[in-house]
Amino acid sequence: MLSGIYWDLPQTIRFPMGSEQHPQSILKGDLVVRLQQDFSQHMKKDLETVVDVVFDTMISALKEKRRIEIRGIGSFSLHRQKERKFVNPKTGLLTVCPSSYRVVFKTGKDLKSNFLP
């Protein structure tokens, strides 16, 4: 049921904006509400479609191993994680973790200088 993408989690797992567990979280629905406040002339359904298209495009670009750059915010890219061997502490067997890719976010200059220490 969990797909590894935060906005695809079932409603029962999500935390509402400003909850005690995750006071800093912004969910996909929160983005749609914010867009609806700023662009009240557009229908909510259309704004949801826009947000979906943006995220789907980002996901498909990463699947194609392409880099995503959002000026002023940062960039997303894939880094290859090497294959590694480890000992399973429960069984004591030597196990191999195959190589894989991980998504890396690099903060942009504007975001770094304005918001981060």
C-alpha positions in Angstrom: 0.0 0.0 0.0 2.9 2.4 0.7 4.6 3.5 -2.6 7.5 5.3 -1.0 6.1 8.7 -2.1 4.8 10.8 0.7 1.8 12.2 -1.1 0.5 8.7 -2.1 0.1 7.6 1.6 -3.4 6.7 2.7 -5.3 9.5 4.5 -5.1 7.6 7.8 -1.3 7.9 7.8 -1.1 11.6 6.9 -0.8 14.2 9.6 -2.9 17.4 9.2 -1.0 20.6 8.8 0.3 21.9 12.1 -0.3 18.7 14.0 1.7 17.8 17.1 3.6 15.0 15.4 4.7 17.0 12.3 4.2 20.8 12.9 6.6 21.7 10.0 5.1 19.4 7.4 3.4 20.6 4.2 1.4 18.1 2.3 0.3 18.0 -1.3 -3.2 19.1 -0.3 -1.8 22.1 1.6 -0.1 23.2 -1.6 -3.4 23.0 -3.4 -5.2 25.0 -0.7 -2.5 27.7 -0.9 -2.8 27.9 -4.7 -6.5 28.1 -4.3 -6.1 31.1 -1.9 -3.7 32.9 -4.3 -5.6 32.0 -7.5 -9.3 31.9 -6.4 -10.5 32.3 -10.0 -9.4 28.8 -10.8 -11.2 25.6 -9.8 -9.7 23.5 -7.1 -9.8 20.4 -9.4 -7.7 22.3 -12.0 -5.1 23.3 -9.3 -4.9 19.7 -8.1 -4.2 18.7 -11.7 -1.4 21.3 -11.9 0.3 20.0 -8.7 -0.1 16.4 -9.9 1.5 17.2 -13.3 4.4 19.0 -11.6 5.2 16.1 -9.3 4.6 13.4 -11.9 7.0 15.2 -14.3 9.6 15.4 -11.5 9.2 11.7 -10.8 9.4 10.7 -14.4 12.5 12.8 -14.9 14.2 11.1 -12.0 13.2 7.7 -13.3 14.9 8.6 -16.6 18.0 9.5 -14.5 17.7 13.2 -15.4 18.6 16.1 -13.2 15.9 18.6 -12.0 16.9 22.1 -11.3 14.6 24.7 -9.8 16.3 28.1 -9.8 16.7 29.7 -6.4 15.5 26.5 -4.6 17.9 23.7 -5.5 18.4 20.7 -7.7 17.5 17.0 -7.5 19.8 14.4 -8.9 20.5 10.7 -8.7 23.6 9.3 -7.1 24.7 5.7 -7.5 25.1 3.8 -4.3 27.8 1.1 -4.6 27.1 -2.5 -3.8 28.1 -3.3 -0.3 28.4 -6.4 1.8 27.3 -6.7 5.4 26.7 -9.4 8.1 23.1 -10.0 9.1 23.3 -9.7 12.9 20.4 -12.0 13.4 21.6 -14.9 11.3 25.4 -14.1 11.0 25.3 -14.6 7.3 27.2 -12.5 4.8 24.7 -10.6 2.7 25.1 -8.4 -0.4 23.1 -5.3 -0.8 23.0 -4.6 -4.5 23.9 -1.2 -6.0 21.0 1.3 -6.3 20.3 4.9 -6.9 19.3 7.5 -4.3 17.8 10.9 -4.8 20.0 13.8 -3.6 18.8 17.4 -3.1 21.4 20.2 -3.3 20.2 23.5 -1.9 20.3 26.5 -4.2 22.2 29.6 -3.6 19.1 31.8 -2.8 17.6 29.3 -0.4 20.8 28.7 1.3 21.7 32.4 1.8 18.2 33.5 2.9 16.9 30.7 5.1 19.6 28.4 6.2 22.3 29.2 8.8 
